[in-house]
Amino acid sequence: MNSSQSKTLVVPPQSYKSIGTKSEKFLQDFYRQGLTTPCRIPILEIVNDWPEFEEQTGFQLVAEELPPGVLGRTDFVNNLITIPPETCVAAKNGDGRARFTIAHEVGHVWLHNVFFKGCILENRILTANRACMKTYEDPDWQAEAFASALLMPSTTMATAISNGLSIADMQMLFQVSYKAAIKRTEIMKKFT
Ligand SMILES: [Zn+2]
C-alpha cells in the first residue's frame, strides 16, 4: 500500500492564522516574554520541568524509546507525550530538530486534545484517504505549523525579518534548524 492510499486521521480544518493565534495563547500562558523578545522558547523545560503545563493540560512528558521512524507520540487516552531519550538530551543541548519534535507533539496536545477526547468518548474517529484529505485537516500539518509558530512567534520573527537577520542568525536566536527557519521566513512573507 502506498502512502497516497493509506487512511489517516482528519481533524477540523485550521489555517496558519488560527494556529498562530493558538500558539500565541500558549506563549501568553507559559512564556509571555517569548512574544516580545526574539529568543529561544524553552519548550522542553515548559513541558518537562515546569508544573504549569501539566496543571493546565493534564499531559506529562515521558522519555521512552519509540519504534524506528517515529519521532514522537501523543497519547490522548493516557495524557502522555512520549519522546525518545536521545531526543530529550538533544533538545536540552539546543538541537533545533529535537526542539521542533517536542513542539510538534505539544501542538497535538494544544490543538487536538479536546477534539480527540470527544472522538474517544463517542467512539468516533474520522479518517480519510490521505490523497483526498485537505492539507488543513491533517493533524500533522497543523502540529508542524504550530511548532513553527511557537518556536518562531510572528511578532518577534517580523522584527527579525525587518532587521534583515540572516537565516543563520535566526537559527542561533530561536534555536531552530536551518530548514525550519527558512520555512518560517517563507510563511511569514506569504501570509503576514
Ligand atoms: Zn504528529
Boltz pocket constraint, residues with backbone or C-beta under 6 A from the ligand:
constraints:
  - pocket:
      binder: B
      contacts: [[A, 72], [A, 104], [A, 108], [A, 139], [A, 140], [A, 143]]
      max_distance: 6.0
